[in-house]
Amino acid sequence: MRCAALLLIVAVAGGSRLTSLGSIFEGLYTDKIQVASAAESSSSRYGVDKSFPMHYPADMTVDNPLGGMEKRNLYNEFINGCREYYAPDGHLCDITEEERIQMNINQPVGMVNYTELGFAKVHAPDELNKLLTRFWKRNFRSPQNIPNETWSRGNTYTNHWSSPSKMLQMEVLPDGGEELRSKVWDISKDILESWTGVELSPSSLYGVRVYTDGAVLAPHVDRMPLVISAIVN
């Protein structure tokens, strides 16, 4: 079996804060006995839609351990910012949100679990670090000299209207090109295949994405047929 894999290199601009809203745990870090006894009173207050709409639009409750009113205000600011930015086509933001949420619900049921946990964090090989560091130093001057990433109208996967994401495209810049892309893939391939237990084919390898201060990454699933993703941070 051959599966598609995506690779993305991510950098966060100095002093910046990235809010990633796709990893909210459904329980407490307690032992099994505590979880069983506190199921109704504590862990039941956790879950999807507590910090950001994942399965239902704007369904964050005020009474939740993550600060419901604060999270609701954050989302309202997020979606209203999109609507204002893309006015008079602000309705496209709501359409994208509906599609994002439906994908979150529908796509996972058609996927195959290749690992027990679903994610892993490892140290990148030294050779990979050297290649990417050389590319970064050659092309980075300041966050301002990196082009803003282009998003479709009404896209809500990031709040690019207020905190633009930036991209150093690997294939078009010095010390990049197909040679660097091939080397990055060749170094990463064995690690990913060892983790998943399946043979992989490369699908996408973007470059270095830079998130600026206040960036929000909405919880989402990747489009099919991408089934394995890797990020070098």
Summary of the structure (lengths in Angstrom):
residues: 233
radius of gyration: 19.5
end to end distance: 28.6
largest distance: 58.7
contacts: 628
relative contact order: 0.25
helix: 36%
strand: 18%
